Amino acid sequence: MEVIVSSLDETIDRKRVTITRQQVTTITQLKKKLSGPLGLEENSFDIVKPSVADLAQYNEHISDSDLPDIQIVVHPTTREVPEHLQTDEEDLINGSMETDPRVIMSCGHGIAPENLYDYCWNMLRQRNLKFTCPAIESHDLRRPKTCNAEWTLYEIDIKAKLSVDERMLFEMKMNHNHWQDEQGIQECPDCHAVCERLSAENNRVICMVCCQNGKPHFEFCWQCLGPWKTDNAEYCGNIQCATAKGPKAVQEILQTCQKKKIDQYINCPSVRICPSCKALIEHIQGCKRMTCKCKFQFCFVCLQTWDNGCGYNKTCSNVARCQTIQ
């Protein structure tokens, strides 16, 4: 079949590309097929869902409704930091592990431009109406404190080196978020049906369309759009969500998190609290070595201090149980 491809700002001429529908069923496969005719590297552009100004996930399956018109976002070839904006401050996302140059934000914290783009886009995806600095200033689990300084879109545009496409994407998503907030509605993250919640205090939303179609994830969180993971009506169980606050909520997350295999160890909790600063950490991928934002390094399997207690050449005696908050 033939698809028509265009970028958001239309700097790339609309192109017709022939694909084999049976062989192109995911976003990843579609990007590989389009990169050649478009003359772009696979990692230099992403595919947009025009209806919500959202980026399609790489492993997401393509439906016939996504074709034949496709819009893409073209990323900049580089996010080089101007010398007058560079800082020696550690990256507020990856800490000392970040080796790319950092840009200084208006609040005084440093961040690599690529991390700034990713973080701000994730905030928009979670329906935030403004950008705030996530730098941790206090690691007290009971009274956590973050910077929360507000960044303007103009500042992000300059310091993240947004392409024209990315700037348009951000503006479209911000307008969409404001519209949803005013209307008091939210789109189901799975089927994109419009949903309402029972009350302003209820963040647990049931998508009736998904429920009627027998889909497993018909309950989602109004705040973070993640699947509702707990039986508690007050919080969804997603670490990044604003509803997951307080010792009780954190303990519930620790107890109900999924188990996974890390290295050769099975049934490891996917969520831990840092033994040093007590911050919540989720293991996404990689080995058992974990470096917290407070720079403390430990083994995610046995919870022993890295190097002094555990290490790459040391075998964990056991998988540590779910931690208990004192």
N, C-alpha and C positions, 0 to 999 in steps of 0.2 A: 504494500500500500504506500501512498505518497503522503508525507506530512509537510506542513509549512512551518518553518522555524524563523523566529524573529526575537531580537533583544528588546528589553523594556524601553530603552530610549531610541530604538530603531537606528542606531548607528551602524548596526550590521544589517545589510540588505536582506529582505525576506528571501529565504531560500527554500526550494522544494527538494526534499530528500526522500528517496525510496527506501523503505525498510520492509523486512519480512516479519509480519506480525507474530508468527509462531515462534520466531527466534528472538524477538525483542519483547520480553514480558516484564522486565524490571527497569527501574530508573538507571541502574548501573549499565545494563546492556544498551539502553537507549543512548546514554552519554557516549559510550564507546562507538556506537554507530554514527553519531552526529559529529564527533570530533574531527574526523577526516574531512568531510565535505565543508565544515565550517572553518577549517584551518586553525582550530584551537586545541590546546592540550586538555585532557580530560579534567584536570584539577583547576583549570582556569575559568570554568563556567559551571553554573548549576541550573537546573530546570525549575521553573516557577509554576505554581498553581494560580492562574489568573484570578480565580474566584475569590481567593482570600489573601492574595499577595504573599503566599507562603512558599517556602522551598520544599520540594518533594524529597523524601528520604531516599537514600541510595538503594536500600533493599526493598523499597516499596514496589508492589506490583502495579503495572499500568492497566487501567481500565480503558475500554473503548471510548468512554466519555473524555479521557485525557487527550485523545487524538481527534482530528488530524492537526489542529493548531497548537503549536508549542511555543511558549515564551521562555527565554533564558536570561540569566543574569551573568554578565561578564565581569570577572574580578580583575583588579589591577595586576599588572605584571610584577610589580614590587610595591611594598609598603615601607619604603626607605624613610627613616626618621631624619628630619633636618637637624643639623648640628645644634642650632639654638634651642631645640625642643628635647634634646637627649638628656638623660638623667642617669645617675649611678644608683638610684633607688632600685631595690629588688622588684621583680615583677609581682604584682599583687595576686596573680593567679597561680603561677608556678614557682614563685619564690626564687631561690638561688639556682634552681635547676634550669631556669630560662637563660639561654645564651644569646638570644637576639637582642639588639638594641632596644631600650625602653624609652617611651615618650613620657614626659612629665604632665600629669593632669592638673587641672585647676585647684584640686584639693591637696596637691603635693605628693600624691602617690604615683608610682611608676608602673607602666604596663607596656608590653610589646604590642605594636599596632595590630598584628593578626589576632592576638588574644582579645584586644579591645573590640574588634569587629565581631568575633565569635560570641563574646559575652553580651554585647549590646543586642545582637540579633536574637540570642536566647531569651533575653528579657522581653523583647517584643513578642516572641512566640508564646510567652507565658502571659500575654495580655497586659503587660505593664504599660503605663501611660507616660512614664518618665524613666530616665536612666540615672541610677544611683551607684556610687562607689561601693564595692563589696569588701574593701580592705578590712581585715579583722584587726581591731585595736585592743580588744580584751577577749581572752579565751575562756573566761569564766562560763561554764556550761549553764549555770543557773541565771546569770545576768550577762549574756553575750552582748558585745558592743561592736558595731561596725561603723565605718566612716559615714556612709549614707549621704555624702555630699552629692548634689544633683549636677549632672553633666548636661549641657545643651547639645542638640543635634549638630549645631554649628561646630562645637568643639570636637565632637566625634568625627564629623566629616573631615576636619583638618588633620586630626591626629591619628585617625585610623586610615587615612588616605583612601577614602571611599571612591570607588569608580562612579561614573554617572548612573550606571545601572543600580549599584548598591544604594546610592542616595535616593533614587526613585523608589526602590523596594522599601527602604526604611520609612519614607514619607507615606507610601500606600498603606503599610502595616500600621503605622501610628494613627492614621485617619480611620482605619478599620477598627482599631482598638477603641478609639474614642466613640465611634458610632455604636459599637456593641455595648460600651459602658452606659451610654445615654439611654439605649433601648432596654437595658437590663436583660440582654440575651447573650448566649454563648453558643459557639458551633461545636458539635461533637467532633473530637479529634480523629475519629475513625471514619464516619460517613458524612460529616460536615452538615448534618441536619441541624436546624436551629432549635435550641433547647432553652427552657426556662427552669429556674430553681424554685422550690416551694416557698422559700423565704430568704431574706438577705443574710440570715445567720446560717443557712444550710449550704455548705459547699459540696455536698454529695449529690451528684446529678445522675439521673437515669435517662439514657437516650432511648426513647420508646421505639424509634426506628430500628436501632441495633437490637433491642430486646425482641421485637417482633420477628426480626430476621434470624434470630438464634445466634447472634455473635457473642463470643465469650466476654468481651470487654464493653459491656453496655453501661457500666457505671464509671464515671470519671470525676475528677476534681475540678470545681469551678475556677479555682485559683491558678493551678499549674497545668491543667489539662492532662495530667497523668492519670493512669488507671487507679481506681480506688482500691487500695491494697489491704485495708483493715476492716474489722467489724465495728470499729468505733465511728460514731457519727460526727465527731468533732475534727478529726484529722485524717488525711488520706494515706499517710505512710510513706510519701515520697520525700526524700531528704531535702530536695531543693525547694520544696513548697513552703509558702509563708504560713500554712496552717500547722506545720510540724514544729511547734515551739513548746518549750517547757520540759522539765525532767520526765514527767509522765509520758508525754508524747515520744520523747527520745527513747525511753525504755521500751515502749511498745514497738518502735522501729527496730531496735536491736533484737527483740524477741521474735518478731514476725518477718524479718528480712529473709530473702531467698538464700538457700544454700548453693554453693557452687564448688567447682574443682579449681584449686590453685596449685600449679605445678602438679605433683603427684598426689596431693592431699585432697580428699573428697569431703563433702559436707562441711565446707568452711562457710561461716556466716559471711555474707557479702557486705555487711556493714559493721564497722567497729567504731569505738571512740578512742582517740589518741591517748595512750597511757600517760602522756606528759601534760597536754593542755585540755584534754577532754572534748575536743572538737569532733563532730561526726565526720566519718570518712567512709565513702563507698568504693569498693574495689570494682573497677570497670573491666580492666584487662591488664595483662602483664604478669610478672612473677610475684613472689611473696614479699618482696622488699617494698616497704611503704615509707614515703617521706611526707610528713605532715606540713601544713603551712607554717607551723611554728619551728620547722627545721628538724624536729625530732624524727629519727629513723627507727623503725621497728619491724618485726616480722608480722605480717597480717595473719599468719596461720597460728603461731604459738604465742604471739604478743610479747616475745622477748625483745630486749633492746638489740638493735642490729650491731653486728661486730662483737660486742661484749657478751651477748647471750645467744644470738643466732647469726646466720650468714649463708652465703651461697654454698659453701662447702660443708655446712652443718645440717644434720637431719633433725627435723622437729620431732620431739618425743611424743607429742600429741597435738591434736587440734584444740585450741583453747575454746572453752564454752562461751556462750553468750555473756557479755559483760553485764554487770549490775551497777547502776548508778547509785552512789551513796547520798 
